[in-house]
């Protein structure tokens, strides 16, 4: 049974059957490719992120070929018309999937340039935390407040990325304390330095720097030191701050009102 062409469409039993076969084959091939690539990713830890990024691109390619194979006979497109249609479809997809494609590109940049990896403490855009996973669309971070944040991958190419440890099991921690302008800044610096060196979280044989910065209405005692465990970042800051402030009180070193240091 054959239907007459309608408005340029070639709708008959053969065309419909061919379209159905193409769709079934496309679904099967896409699923097979996904399973194969997923298996390869599981076997190769080094290239797993790259392979996982290829999976959706492969599916897009397979289904794109399928759509072209169906629409060609259905509309009886010439080669020129097919190229024009492909350009229009590509432009439409590019506009509709702009953010997704930007995130995919960002994911590729992260994989190949490795500005960060799983386990690093990074600041990405407005978010700071531990990298739990680098996915196709987003990087998952666990913040210090134990929240899970999905930061879009495009931030890796549009924003600066600050990496606190860059794959190392140790990381630099900056602790700041404030004293009044008329306080003994040298004595305060010595107290902070002692608190740093006696902290159980301090990484041994790593440099420690403690210096004084003059502000218009107070002075800042800034200590830079490495912790021996990434999870000890905030415990170290709290330990040094708590013991240094106690020694400040014992030595009569005044601290400025919090309203000044919060400026």
C-alpha positions, 0 to 999 in steps of 0.5 A: 500500500503506497500513499501519494507524496504530500507537500513534498513528503514521501510517505509510504510503507517503505519509507516508514519502515526504513525510518523505524529500522534506522531509529531502532538501530540508532538506539541499539548502537547508542546503547552499545557504544555507551556500555563499551565506553563505560567499560573502558572508563572503568578499566582505565582510571587515567583516561576515565574522565576523557572517556566519560566526556566522549559518551554524550558526544558519541550519542549526539553523533549517532542520533544526528546521523539517524535523523539525517538518514530519516529526513533525507528520504522522507523529504527527498532532499538534494545534497545542497538542501541536506547541507543547508538543513544540517547547517540550520539544525546545527545552529539551532542545536548550538543555540539551544545547547550553548550552556551544555556545550560550554560545560562540556568544553570546560570539562575537557579543559579540566581533564587535559589541563588538570587545574584541579582533580578529585580531592583538591581544595579549590575555589571555583567562581564563588564556591570553595570546597573539596572536589568530589567529582568532575562530571560532564556538566559540573564539578561537585564540591563539598563546602566547609559547611558540608553542603554539596555544590554543583559548580558549572564546568564552564567556570574553569575557563571563564573564572580564575581557579584557586587550588590550595593543594594541587594534588598534595596531601598537605596544604597551605593555611593562612591564619589571621589575628588582629591587635590594636595599633598601640599593642606590642606587635612583635610580642604578638607575632612571637605568640602566634608563631609559637601557637603555630609551631606547637599545633598538632596539625602542623606539617613537619619540615615545611616552612612557616611564615609569620609577619605583621601588616599595618592597617590604618586602625589595627595591625594584622598578624598573618601566619602561613603554614602547612597542615599535615592533613587536608581535613585539618585546615579549619581545625588548625586555624581554630587551634592557633587562633584560640591559643594565641588569643588566650596568650594575648589576654595573659600578655595584656595585648589588646585586640581591636573591636570586631567592627573594625576588622570586618570592614 
